[in-house]
Amino acid sequence: MGSYDYVLYEAKDGIATITLNRPEKLNVLNMMGTNEGVFTDMLNAMTEAEDDDDVKVIIIKGAGKSFCAGEDLSQAGFVYGFGTGKPGERRPSQRIRLKYDKKFMADWCRILYCPKITIGQGHGYCLGAGTMILNFCDFAIVAEDAELGFIEERIGTVGSANPFVMSLILTVGLKRARDLIFTGRRFSGKEAEEMHLVTRAVPADKLESEVRELAEDLAKLPRDGIAIGKASLELWMNIMGMHTCSLSAAYMSHTLFTNLRWEPDEFNFFKERRDKGLRDSLHAMQERYTKNPPKYYGKQ
């Protein structure tokens, strides 16, 4: 078995378990254009599981108090060559942005099109990229009190920067998808189950056993049956436009987002991070919502 810095990998009885293992950082994923981090190790561990003919099922879970709290936003933008804002600096080229964005979306689609059966196991914070992983897995079982949400949309992407949009629409419907993307609001594992975003929400103390029982049942399926079934699902999803939406449209729209011009009365995360640092910029972004709590979702 491979040795990884940011994930734990174990394969036994037809089941591979990939544990995101950077608990002190809430298992946040490294960004595109970087070669080291949780996301990179997760994909490499998936490759190991895919290449192991004895593995039929892959479980993706998180170590510590949370599954995954999103992406490492300290790296966002800088991977293209975003500068410091000093006079004379050139903007990153479109070709560099398109190159990184296309690879990033293709990496995310690795989860969606994995030839083995995938189960996402969510607890604690399952935010941003954490919710995306659960959405892309074949099954997602979460703790009832888990916190989900596409919170990174609050940077200002409004669905323009991610490969999950079509999958989300097909899963929860167009109106609910707009709700989750436009507001970036958080919701519980229980609500995620009610809107069919996850397969099941269970009490936190039952999460491990529920996932294990499901994995053991799925591991009884024949290897070729799984391979043919997953290949057929990929074909059917692509007939519905999944590949075009999750890869081609996603990377082009993400590149368009990186050209966004913020007006003086709008919150510019990248400028705030450059001037005040990551911690203060994230707090400032959240304060826009905590100091002015949503009126609609605050109703009883």
BABASE-156415 format. One record per residue (C-alpha): x, y, z; residue number from 0; residue in one letter; chain. Coordinates in nm, 3 decimals. Example, Ala and Ser with C-alpha at 12.3 -4.5 7.8 and 13.67 -1.06 7.14 Angstrom:
BEGIN
[[1.230 -0.450 0.780] 0 A A] [[1.367 -0.106 0.714] 1 S A] 
This chain:
BEGIN
[[0.000 0.000 0.000] 0 M A] [[0.115 0.351 -0.077] 1 G A] [[0.233 0.591 0.189] 2 S A] [[0.072 0.935 0.194] 3 Y A] [[0.132 1.250 0.396] 4 D A] [[-0.226 1.373 0.415] 5 Y A] [[-0.449 1.065 0.391] 6 V A] [[-0.458 0.723 0.551] 7 L A] [[-0.519 0.427 0.320] 8 Y A] [[-0.634 0.077 0.406] 9 E A] [[-0.769 -0.201 0.184] 10 A A] [[-0.928 -0.514 0.329] 11 K A] [[-1.200 -0.759 0.226] 12 D A] [[-1.278 -0.572 -0.096] 13 G A] [[-1.315 -0.235 0.075] 14 I A] [[-1.062 0.050 0.051] 15 A A] [[-1.087 0.325 0.312] 16 T A] [[-0.936 0.665 0.237] 17 I A] [[-0.925 0.887 0.545] 18 T A] [[-0.852 1.256 0.490] 19 L A] [[-0.589 1.314 0.755] 20 N A] [[-0.513 1.676 0.821] 21 R A] [[-0.744 1.719 1.122] 22 P A] [[-0.565 2.026 1.259] 23 E A] [[-0.675 2.207 0.940] 24 K A] [[-1.018 2.038 0.931] 25 L A] [[-0.901 1.834 0.631] 26 N A] [[-0.922 2.125 0.385] 27 V A] [[-0.819 2.037 0.030] 28 L A] [[-0.524 2.186 -0.154] 29 N A] [[-0.609 2.390 -0.461] 30 M A] [[-0.547 2.327 -0.828] 31 M A] [[-0.196 2.405 -0.940] 32 G A] [[-0.045 2.283 -0.613] 33 T A] [[0.118 1.942 -0.588] 34 N A] [[0.092 1.869 -0.218] 35 E A] [[-0.205 1.837 0.013] 36 G A] [[-0.518 1.643 0.103] 37 V A] [[-0.679 1.657 -0.242] 38 F A] [[-0.365 1.537 -0.420] 39 T A] [[-0.316 1.248 -0.179] 40 D A] [[-0.686 1.156 -0.196] 41 M A] [[-0.670 1.128 -0.576] 42 L A] [[-0.348 0.924 -0.559] 43 N A] [[-0.508 0.691 -0.304] 44 A A] [[-0.812 0.657 -0.532] 45 M A] [[-0.577 0.553 -0.813] 46 T A] [[-0.429 0.285 -0.586] 47 E A] [[-0.778 0.157 -0.504] 48 A A] [[-0.883 0.164 -0.870] 49 E A] [[-0.575 -0.034 -0.972] 50 D A] [[-0.633 -0.298 -0.702] 51 D A] [[-0.856 -0.565 -0.856] 52 D A] [[-0.955 -0.688 -0.510] 53 D A] [[-1.111 -0.352 -0.420] 54 V A] [[-1.479 -0.314 -0.504] 55 K A] [[-1.583 -0.029 -0.275] 56 V A] [[-1.407 0.292 -0.170] 57 I A] [[-1.502 0.476 0.149] 58 I A] [[-1.393 0.841 0.179] 59 I A] [[-1.404 0.977 0.535] 60 K A] [[-1.229 1.234 0.751] 61 G A] [[-1.008 1.215 1.060] 62 A A] [[-1.076 1.431 1.363] 63 G A] [[-1.380 1.646 1.433] 64 K A] [[-1.478 1.707 1.071] 65 S A] [[-1.496 1.537 0.732] 66 F A] [[-1.373 1.832 0.523] 67 C A] [[-1.421 2.205 0.578] 68 A A] [[-1.359 2.312 0.218] 69 G A] [[-1.056 2.417 0.018] 70 E A] [[-0.741 2.598 0.127] 71 D A] [[-0.840 2.949 0.025] 72 L A] [[-0.494 3.080 0.112] 73 S A] [[-0.391 2.928 -0.223] 74 Q A] [[-0.689 3.050 -0.429] 75 A A] [[-0.588 3.287 -0.707] 76 G A] [[-0.217 3.267 -0.631] 77 F A] [[-0.194 2.943 -0.831] 78 V A] [[-0.259 3.152 -1.144] 79 Y A] [[-0.006 3.414 -1.048] 80 G A] [[-0.232 3.669 -0.876] 81 F A] [[0.005 3.936 -0.757] 82 G A] [[0.024 4.168 -0.460] 83 T A] [[-0.161 4.457 -0.619] 84 G A] [[0.153 4.662 -0.669] 85 K A] [[0.172 4.897 -0.971] 86 P A] [[0.311 4.746 -1.287] 87 G A] [[0.207 4.387 -1.221] 88 E A] [[0.042 4.204 -1.509] 89 R A] [[-0.279 4.008 -1.474] 90 R A] [[-0.246 3.628 -1.508] 91 P A] [[-0.300 3.517 -1.866] 92 S A] [[-0.618 3.349 -1.984] 93 Q A] [[-0.418 3.050 -2.106] 94 R A] [[-0.276 2.987 -1.759] 95 I A] [[-0.620 3.014 -1.598] 96 R A] [[-0.780 2.784 -1.855] 97 L A] [[-0.499 2.529 -1.819] 98 K A] [[-0.529 2.504 -1.441] 99 Y A] [[-0.908 2.517 -1.439] 100 D A] [[-0.946 2.237 -1.694] 101 K A] [[-0.717 2.006 -1.497] 102 K A] [[-0.890 2.093 -1.171] 103 F A] [[-1.234 2.009 -1.305] 104 M A] [[-1.102 1.685 -1.456] 105 A A] [[-0.958 1.593 -1.115] 106 D A] [[-1.295 1.650 -0.950] 107 W A] [[-1.465 1.432 -1.211] 108 C A] [[-1.236 1.149 -1.099] 109 R A] [[-1.474 1.104 -0.804] 110 I A] [[-1.786 1.121 -1.018] 111 L A] [[-1.656 0.865 -1.269] 112 Y A] [[-1.464 0.636 -1.034] 113 C A] [[-1.491 0.274 -1.164] 114 P A] [[-1.538 0.144 -0.809] 115 K A] [[-1.842 0.209 -0.591] 116 I A] [[-1.780 0.515 -0.371] 117 T A] [[-1.928 0.600 -0.031] 118 I A] [[-1.881 0.941 0.128] 119 G A] [[-1.893 0.941 0.508] 120 Q A] [[-1.960 1.287 0.649] 121 G A] [[-1.944 1.423 1.003] 122 H A] [[-1.880 1.761 1.160] 123 G A] [[-1.801 2.022 0.896] 124 Y A] [[-1.873 1.893 0.544] 125 C A] [[-1.852 2.236 0.386] 126 L A] [[-1.769 2.358 0.037] 127 G A] [[-1.545 2.092 -0.115] 128 A A] [[-1.663 1.855 0.159] 129 G A] [[-2.021 1.881 0.032] 130 T A] [[-1.891 1.841 -0.325] 131 M A] [[-1.722 1.510 -0.242] 132 I A] [[-2.043 1.378 -0.084] 133 L A] [[-2.242 1.494 -0.387] 134 N A] [[-2.010 1.316 -0.630] 135 F A] [[-1.991 0.985 -0.442] 136 C A] [[-2.233 0.706 -0.536] 137 D A] [[-2.357 0.694 -0.177] 138 F A] [[-2.331 0.955 0.097] 139 A A] [[-2.410 0.876 0.458] 140 I A] [[-2.373 1.162 0.706] 141 V A] [[-2.431 1.235 1.071] 142 A A] [[-2.763 1.406 1.136] 143 E A] [[-2.583 1.697 1.301] 144 D A] [[-2.321 1.734 1.026] 145 A A] [[-2.294 2.081 0.869] 146 E A] [[-2.309 2.099 0.491] 147 L A] [[-2.323 2.388 0.248] 148 G A] [[-2.162 2.531 -0.062] 149 F A] [[-2.016 2.813 0.147] 150 I A] [[-1.733 2.892 -0.094] 151 E A] [[-1.999 3.033 -0.326] 152 E A] [[-2.005 3.333 -0.089] 153 R A] [[-1.677 3.445 -0.240] 154 I A] [[-1.897 3.550 -0.531] 155 G A] [[-1.891 3.260 -0.775] 156 T A] [[-2.270 3.201 -0.773] 157 V A] [[-2.222 2.858 -0.928] 158 G A] [[-1.978 2.972 -1.195] 159 S A] [[-1.670 2.808 -1.052] 160 A A] [[-1.759 2.447 -0.982] 161 N A] [[-1.818 2.114 -1.160] 162 P A] [[-2.101 2.004 -0.931] 163 F A] [[-2.381 2.225 -1.067] 164 V A] [[-2.541 1.978 -1.310] 165 M A] [[-2.506 1.691 -1.064] 166 S A] [[-2.670 1.905 -0.797] 167 L A] [[-2.958 2.001 -1.027] 168 I A] [[-3.019 1.636 -1.116] 169 L A] [[-3.006 1.542 -0.748] 170 T A] [[-3.216 1.806 -0.573] 171 V A] [[-3.391 1.986 -0.861] 172 G A] [[-3.333 2.323 -1.023] 173 L A] [[-3.506 2.543 -0.764] 174 K A] [[-3.334 2.382 -0.465] 175 R A] [[-2.998 2.390 -0.645] 176 A A] [[-3.038 2.764 -0.700] 177 R A] [[-3.125 2.802 -0.332] 178 D A] [[-2.810 2.624 -0.215] 179 L A] [[-2.576 2.790 -0.467] 180 I A] [[-2.703 3.148 -0.452] 181 F A] [[-2.730 3.168 -0.072] 182 T A] [[-2.431 2.953 0.021] 183 G A] [[-2.626 2.872 0.337] 184 R A] [[-2.538 2.592 0.574] 185 R A] [[-2.774 2.305 0.646] 186 F A] [[-2.775 1.994 0.860] 187 S A] [[-2.721 1.636 0.758] 188 G A] [[-3.087 1.578 0.833] 189 K A] [[-3.197 1.849 0.588] 190 E A] [[-2.952 1.710 0.332] 191 A A] [[-3.131 1.376 0.359] 192 E A] [[-3.473 1.540 0.324] 193 E A] [[-3.369 1.709 -0.003] 194 M A] [[-3.204 1.384 -0.124] 195 H A] [[-2.858 1.540 -0.143] 196 L A] [[-2.728 1.250 0.068] 197 V A] [[-2.838 0.889 0.078] 198 T A] [[-2.904 0.883 0.452] 199 R A] [[-2.851 1.081 0.771] 200 A A] [[-2.797 0.883 1.090] 201 V A] [[-2.712 0.957 1.454] 202 P A] [[-2.343 1.041 1.486] 203 A A] [[-2.270 0.736 1.702] 204 D A] [[-2.414 0.509 1.430] 205 K A] [[-2.228 0.664 1.135] 206 L A] [[-1.928 0.432 1.127] 207 E A] [[-2.131 0.113 1.157] 208 S A] [[-2.389 0.222 0.898] 209 E A] [[-2.120 0.297 0.641] 210 V A] [[-1.936 -0.025 0.712] 211 R A] [[-2.252 -0.236 0.678] 212 E A] [[-2.337 -0.072 0.344] 213 L A] [[-1.982 -0.123 0.216] 214 A A] [[-1.985 -0.489 0.315] 215 E A] [[-2.315 -0.544 0.134] 216 D A] [[-2.186 -0.371 -0.181] 217 L A] [[-1.862 -0.569 -0.171] 218 A A] [[-2.066 -0.885 -0.234] 219 K A] [[-2.136 -0.767 -0.590] 220 L A] [[-1.926 -0.918 -0.873] 221 P A] [[-1.624 -0.721 -0.993] 222 R A] [[-1.735 -0.716 -1.355] 223 D A] [[-2.087 -0.622 -1.253] 224 G A] [[-1.955 -0.316 -1.071] 225 I A] [[-1.723 -0.222 -1.359] 226 A A] [[-1.996 -0.256 -1.621] 227 I A] [[-2.254 -0.079 -1.404] 228 G A] [[-2.027 0.216 -1.332] 229 K A] [[-1.924 0.244 -1.698] 230 A A] [[-2.291 0.237 -1.802] 231 S A] [[-2.380 0.505 -1.547] 232 L A] [[-2.100 0.723 -1.684] 233 E A] [[-2.241 0.679 -2.033] 234 L A] [[-2.596 0.762 -1.924] 235 W A] [[-2.481 1.069 -1.731] 236 M A] [[-2.283 1.188 -2.031] 237 N A] [[-2.585 1.140 -2.258] 238 I A] [[-2.761 1.384 -2.024] 239 M A] [[-2.474 1.629 -2.068] 240 G A] [[-2.285 1.561 -1.745] 241 M A] [[-1.938 1.559 -1.902] 242 H A] [[-1.995 1.884 -2.089] 243 T A] [[-2.136 2.052 -1.778] 244 C A] [[-1.896 1.913 -1.519] 245 S A] [[-1.578 1.959 -1.719] 246 L A] [[-1.602 2.183 -2.024] 247 S A] [[-1.861 2.434 -1.899] 248 A A] [[-1.719 2.426 -1.547] 249 A A] [[-1.361 2.514 -1.630] 250 Y A] [[-1.459 2.785 -1.875] 251 M A] [[-1.703 2.943 -1.631] 252 S A] [[-1.443 2.922 -1.354] 253 H A] [[-1.195 3.111 -1.570] 254 T A] [[-1.462 3.373 -1.640] 255 L A] [[-1.515 3.409 -1.265] 256 F A] [[-1.146 3.482 -1.210] 257 T A] [[-1.198 3.792 -1.427] 258 N A] [[-1.474 3.921 -1.201] 259 L A] [[-1.466 4.293 -1.132] 260 R A] [[-1.585 4.389 -0.785] 261 W A] [[-1.755 4.724 -0.745] 262 E A] [[-1.669 4.956 -0.452] 263 P A] [[-1.974 4.849 -0.248] 264 D A] [[-1.904 4.475 -0.290] 265 E A] [[-1.687 4.242 -0.082] 266 F A] [[-1.372 4.147 -0.272] 267 N A] [[-1.230 3.839 -0.099] 268 F A] [[-0.907 3.837 -0.296] 269 F A] [[-0.832 4.203 -0.217] 270 K A] [[-0.922 4.156 0.150] 271 E A] [[-0.700 3.849 0.174] 272 R A] [[-0.413 4.033 0.006] 273 R A] [[-0.442 4.333 0.237] 274 D A] [[-0.548 4.169 0.566] 275 K A] [[-0.449 3.802 0.541] 276 G A] [[-0.657 3.488 0.513] 277 L A] [[-0.796 3.471 0.867] 278 R A] [[-0.923 3.829 0.877] 279 D A] [[-1.063 3.811 0.524] 280 S A] [[-1.258 3.493 0.601] 281 L A] [[-1.396 3.648 0.919] 282 H A] [[-1.493 3.960 0.726] 283 A A] [[-1.673 3.752 0.465] 284 M A] [[-1.870 3.564 0.730] 285 Q A] [[-1.949 3.882 0.922] 286 E A] [[-2.140 4.007 0.620] 287 R A] [[-2.387 3.729 0.697] 288 Y A] [[-2.370 3.713 1.079] 289 T A] [[-2.412 4.090 1.123] 290 K A] [[-2.689 4.089 0.866] 291 N A] [[-2.848 3.746 0.914] 292 P A] [[-3.060 3.614 0.627] 293 P A] [[-3.418 3.725 0.670] 294 K A] [[-3.579 3.449 0.471] 295 Y A] [[-3.412 3.147 0.634] 296 Y A] [[-3.430 3.305 0.978] 297 G A] [[-3.807 3.263 0.982] 298 K A] [[-3.959 2.991 1.198] 299 Q A] 
